[in-house]
Amino acid sequence: MKNKVALPITVNPNITSYAYYALPQCIIQAPSRVGDIVAKVTIKDTVSDEWKEIGHWQRTQNTWSVIDDSRFGTDCNACLYHQAFEEDYIQIAIDLQRYSGPWGAVNLFLSNNEEDLLLGDNEYLCRFGSFIYDGVHWYVEGKEQKLHVTPYQTSSLELVLNRKGNLVEVYAGNRELQLLGRQELHRLVDEPLYIGIQVRHEDNTFYSWFFSNFISLSCDANCIHRRLDYTALSKHWDFDLPNYFLDMNYYSMDEMLELGGMKFIKKCLEKNKYLELKVDQYYLSGREEYGSQHHLHQNLVYGYDDGNKTFMLIGYNNGGKLNKYRIGYKDMKKSLKRPCLDRVKVICYEQDGHGYPFEKEYVKKMLKGYLQSENASVDTEFLLPQDHRKYGLDIYDELMTEQGMQVFLSDRRVSYVLWEHKYYMKERIDYLTQKEIFNNEGRDLLLPEAEQLVDISFNLRNLVQKYQMRPEKTNVKLIQQGLLEMKEKEKSLLVKMMECWRG
């Protein structure tokens, strides 16, 4: 039997500059995980077909999706409900539930207050549903009931709310529904009752994480691997990468071959695990090295197709952008036999495994350290080897040394990282305003300078590309002037950000 496996993936993650960051991002930011759809439910059985909507819903037959079209994917709560009968029954299947923090849930509820359906537990006579961290909870008249709470895979979870007069029964399960409990309600009077589906999706932890990290840059012109790089407090890229939702296991290439090589890769994919490993670019059509030069480079394996006898990869093209590739089984087998000292990563996406809430003090500390050119690893330096990197605003001095300019002009990734960093620093201003850390007056003060930095970095990126095609000293002087201007403007912006910080 010919099989085909293709795990969720994107080639357009937010951070794209280096494989160390982009490949994990390709997993985390797959559309099914960080898309416009917050939750998708299928109504399998119900008494009424008269539904009212709160929030932005899209319907396809009996499947309803909650759409969040806000800029940062925050605070998207919605309801789908109808007036309850004396005997009423809802059974739904949760098809998709996007990660949210501090928690997110798809619930069923019974309420006697139509105007305040989204206000919280105290507004419901009964509410229960899927909690992504610790399973199913049940609240009656604002108080949590004692249940045997079991975490479920939300992609296959079904919920049932059954009203029989004053008696309410709740069920949940993956394959078989289990009665979680029944409760006699005391507040049922002659007033109308409402039964329905609620989606609670508060601040999206993914975005909070994204905007609280990747604030500071570090630079070492003599480092062949990480010349200009993002840094975080831990300074250890097994931990300060965007790996909060990823569980990783490491193998040497010899260990992987002993475990089956090609069969091992397939088994991992069949178990919803990605592999990050070095693949010989000689075998990847579209690379400059294809068919002419052997060169091992990091790639992410996300699928295979027995019909075409190929593995599906994500890697970088020669222009530094992410691309999808395919490599034949025979060529992959040859590639695995090439000497390689790097480890193979087996990566499993586990959104429920970690929760990192937004911490404004952390953001402020990182911004302040960047402004003062501090090495942010001081909190954990006893764990890590010393390095010769420059941090924060001192990166510009490192780039303007003789060696730094050679690096800046020859390695296009450096100018790209600089542009990418300024772009997301600008985005943070709107995000932090939404968080009420800056007020609107502060935002209006900060944005023009942030936009100027984006323009300067964009022009520098283009000048580097122009210089690589036609080396001219004029362009070198313009780049040096741009770096000096950027340093002064960024210093001014960071000082103002500190001044505008509220709380």
N, C-alpha and C positions, 0 to 999 in steps of 0.2 A: 504493500500500500504506500502510495506517495503522499508524504506529509508536507505541510507548509506552516510555518510559525513566523509571525511578525509581531513583535512586542510594540507597545505604544512608544512613539518617538516624535521629536520635532527637530528640524534643522535650523530653526530660527529662535534659539534661546536668547535671553537678555544679555548674558555674558558670553562673548564669542571669541575673546582674544587668544586664549591659550587652551590647548586640549585639556589641561589639568582642571580647568573650570568648565569649559563648554560641554564636554562629554557627559559629565553628571547632570548638567543643566538640560541636556537633550532628553534625559529620562524624566526628570522632575517636571519639566514644562511641557510634556506631551499634552496635546489638546484635550484628551480625556481627563487630565488631571488639573490643568490650569486653563480652562477655556471659559467661554461666556456662560456655559450651562452650569449652574450651581447645583442643581439636583434634578433628577428625572425619575418619575414614578409612573407605574402602570396601575390603573384602577382595575382590579380583577373582578371584584364583586361589590355591589352597593345597592341600596334600596332606591335612592333617588338619582335622577340624571339632571336635576336642576342645580347647577353649580354657580356660585358667585366667586369672584376673584379679587384678591388683594395682591398687588405686586404685578410683575411682568411675567406672564405665563404664555407658553406656546403649546398648542394641542395638536397631536396627530392621532386620530382615532381615540383609543383609551389611554394613550401615553401623554403625560403632561410634563413639560420642562419649565423650570424657573430660570429666567435669563437675567444675568447681571451685566448691564452695559456701562457700569460706572468705570471710571478711569483706573482705580486701584483695586476693584473687586472687594469692597467692604460694605458691611451693614446691609446685606440683601436679605430681608425677611419677607415672606409671602404666605398667603393662605388661600386655600380652595375649600369652600364649605357650602352647606345647604342647611335649611331648617330641618331639625330632627323630628322624626315620627316617634310614636310610642314604642315601636319596635324598629330599630334601625341598625344597619350593619355596614361597615366599610372594611374591605380587604384590599391592601395595596402591596405591590412589589417595588422595592427600592432598586432601580436600575443603575443609578449613579448618584454619588454624593461627594461633592468637592471638599477638599480639605479646608478646615476652618479652625480658628482659634479664638478664644480658649477652648471652645467646643462647637460642634455643629450637629444638627440633628434634623431628621425628617420624622415628624410626629403625627399622631392622630389625637384629636381632642374632642371634648364635649364641653360646651360653654353656654351660659345664659346671658352673655353680654356681647352682642354683635359689634358694638362700636370699638371694643378694646381687645380684639382677638389677638393682637400682636404684642400685648403689653407684658406677658409673662405668666408664670405659674399660678399666681394668685387670682388671675382672671379666668381660670379654667375650673370647671367642676372635676374634670379628669383630663390628664395629658400623659401620653407615654410615647416612646419612640426610640430610634436608633441613635445611640451616642457613640461617636467614632473611637473614643478612648477606651471606655469600659463597659460597653454593651447596652442593654435595654433598661431604662428606668421608667418608673410609673409614679405619677403624682396625682393625688386626689385632694381636691380643695386646698392646694398649695403645699401639701405635706407629702414627702416621699414615702411610698409603701415599701415594705420589706419584700424584696424579690430575690430569687436566685439570678443574679445579673451575669449574663454571658456575652462576651464580645462576639460580634458577628461580622462576617464579610458583607459589607453593605451592598455589594453588587448582586447578592442573591437573597437578601433578607426580605421576609414578608411580615407585615403587621396587620393585625385585625383588632378592630374595636366594635363590640357588640353591645347594643343597648336594649334592655328588656324592661321597660318601665323605669323604676328606680335602680335596677340592677345593671351594673356595667361589668363586662368581661373583657379581658385583654389577652391576646395571643401573639406570639412571635416565633420565627424559626427560619432555618435555611431550607431544608427539604421537607421537614414535617413540622406543622404548627404545634406549638405547645401552649397549653393554658398557663399563663403566668399568674393569674389571680382574678378574683371577682370581688366587687365592692358594692355595698348598698349606699347610695348617695342620699343625703338628708336635705339637700337644698333644692330638690326638684319641686317646683310649685307650678302654678298655672301659666307662668310666663313662658314665652317661646324659648326653645333650646336650639343650639346649632352644633352640628357635628361636621368634622372636616379634617383636612390635611394641612399641617403647618410646616414650613421650611424655615428653620432658623440658621442663618449663615452670618455670623458676626465677623469681626475683623479677620481677614484672611492671613493666617500665620505665614504663608509663603511670602507674601509681599512685605509683611513686617520684617521678616528675616532679611529679605533682599535689600531693603532700604536701611537696615541697621548694620549691615556688613558692607564690605567693598568700599569703605570710605577713604582709607588711607592708601597711598602708594609707596612702594620702596623701589630703589634703583641701585644696581651694581653693574657698571659698564663692562666689568671684566668677567661677569658670570654668563656663560654661554647658554644657560637654560632659562634663567628668569632675570632678564636685564631690567625691565620695568614690569612691576608685578603688584597685584592687590595684596594687601596685608590685613590681618585681623589680630585680635588680642592674643590668640594662642600661638600664632606663627608656625603652625605645623600643618602641612597641607593634607594630612589625613583627617584633620579636625576642623580647619578653618575653610575648607572647601564647602561648596553648597551640598553637603552630604547629610544634612539633618534628616532627610527622609530615605536615606539609603543604608542598607546593611551590606557590608563588604567582607569578602573573604579573599585571601591572597594565596597564590600558588606560584612556585617557580615553573618555568617552561618545562623542565624535566619532569616535575611532579604531574603537570597536566598531561604530558605525553604518556606517563605511566598509568594515568587514570583513563586513558582511551583516546586522547587527542581529539580527533574529529567527533567521535561518539560522545566524548565528554562535553564538547561545545553544544551539540544537539540536545543532550540531556538537560543541560543548564537552561537552554532556551525553552524547552518543553515545560520546565518548572518555573517559568516566568522570571528567569534570571538572565541578565545581560552579561557580556564579557568585554572587558577593556584589555586589549593586548596590542603588541606591536606586530604589524602586518607589513610584508615586503611590498613596497609601492610598485615594484617591477610588474606586479600582476594586476594592478588596478587601472583599468581603462579610464583615461581622462587626466591622469597624472603625467607630468613631464618625464618621470622615470619609467613610465610604462613601456616594457619591452626593450629598454635600453640600459637601465642602471638599477642595481639592487640597493634598496634603502629601506630600513625598518622604521616605521612611524606609528604612533599611537592611533588606534581605531577602536570604535565601539561596535561590537557584533550584536545586532538586535533581531536577527531572524535567519531562517533558512528555507529553501524551496527545493524539495526533492525533484519536482518536475523539471526544473532548469538546472538542477545540480549546482546550486549556488548558495553562498551565504550573503546576507544583507549587512552592510556596514555603514557607519557614518565616520567620515574622516575629513581632513582638510584638503582642499585643492591647492594648487601652487600659488593662487592669489590670496591664500590665507582665510578663505571662507569655507564653511562647512558644506559638505556634499554627501549625498547618498551614493554608495558604490555597491557593486556586486563582485564577488570573487568566486571562481569555480572551485568545486571540491578538490580537484587535482592540484590546482594552484595553491589553495589554502594548505594542503598537506605538505607541499614543498616549502611554503613560507614557515610553517611550524618547525621545520627541521633546521632552519637557519639559526646560527648561534645567537642567543639573546639572554642577557643577564637580568633584564627587567622582569618584574613580577607580573603575573596575570591576575586581574581583578575580576571576581565574580560578584555581580552587583544585583541586589534584590531591592525593589522599591517597597517600602513599608511606611505608608503615610501615618499609621497609627502609632508608630514606635517612638516618636519624638514630638515634643511641643516646645517651641521657643517663642514665647510671647514678646511683643514689642517692648523694649526697655529704653525709655528716652535718656536715662542717665548714661547708658552704654553709648548711645549715639553721640551725646555731648562729649563724653570722654574721648571718643575716637576723633571727633572734629577738633577738639582742643589739642590732642596729641599731634594731629596732622599740622595744625597751624604752628605748633612749637617744634616741629621736626623731631619728635620723640620716637624712639623705638618702642612700639606698642607691646613688644614681647617682654617688657621688664617684669610683668607679673608672673611670667612662667620661664624666665631665662635660665633658671637653674636646671630645667628639664632639657634644654635645647643647646646645640652647639652655637658658638659665637659666629657672627658673620661680619662682612664688611659693607653692608648695604647702607644707603642713605635713606632717610625716612621723611615723609611729609614734604614740606616745601623745599627741603634740601635736595630733592630729586633733580631739580632744575640745575643746581650747581654741578651735580654729577653728569648730567646730560651735556652740559656746556664745556666739560673738559675735552681734551683732544680725543681721548678714547671714547668718551661719551658721544661726541659728534660723529665719529666713525660708525658707532653702533646705530645712532639715530638715522643716519643716511643709508645704511646698508640693510638694516632689519626693519621691514615695513610694519612688523607687529608692534614695535615700540610706539610709533606715532598713532597707530590704531588704538592701542590701550589708552593713550593720553586723551584721544578724542572721546572714546567710550566713557572714560571716567568723568569727563566734564559734562557729557550729556546726562548721565545719571545723577550727577550732583545737582544739575538743574531740576531734574524730575523730583528729587528729594524735597526741594523747597515747597512744591505744591503738596506733596505727601505730608510733610511736617505741618503745613498750614491746615490741612484736613484734620490732623491730629491735635490742632489747636496749640501747637508748640510755637508757631508763628501766628500772629494775627494778620489780617488782610493788608494792613499798612506795612508790616514787616515784609510780607510777600512782595508787595509792589516795589519796595526798596531793593530787595535782593535779586529779583528776577532779571532786571536789565543787565547787571554785571555777570550773572550766570550765563545769560544768552551770549554775551560778548566772549566769554571764555569758550563756549561751544564753537563760535565762529572762528576764533583764533586757532583752536585745535584742529578744526576741519580744514582750514587753510594750510596749516602745517602738514597735515596728512597728505594733502594734494601736492604741496611743494616737494615732499619726500619722493612721491611717485614720479613727479616731473624730473627731479634730480637723477633718479635711477635710470630714467630713459635717456636723459641728456645732462651729464654732470657739468654744472656751471657754478662758478664761485659766487655769482650774484645770488643764486638760490640759497647757498650756504649762509650768507650774511642775513638774508631775510628770515631764515629759520632761527638763527641765533637771536635776532631782534624779537621774533615771535615768542621764543622761550622766555626771554627777559620780561617782555610785556605780560606774558601769562603768569609768571611768578608774582609780579606786583599786583595784578588784578585779582589773582586768587587769594593773596594775602589780605587784600582789602575786603574781599567777599567774606572770608572766614571770620575776620574781626567783626564785621557787621552781623554775621549769623550769631556769633556769641552775644552780641549786644541785643539782638532781637529775641533771643531765647526766653521763653516764658516758663517760669517755674524752676 
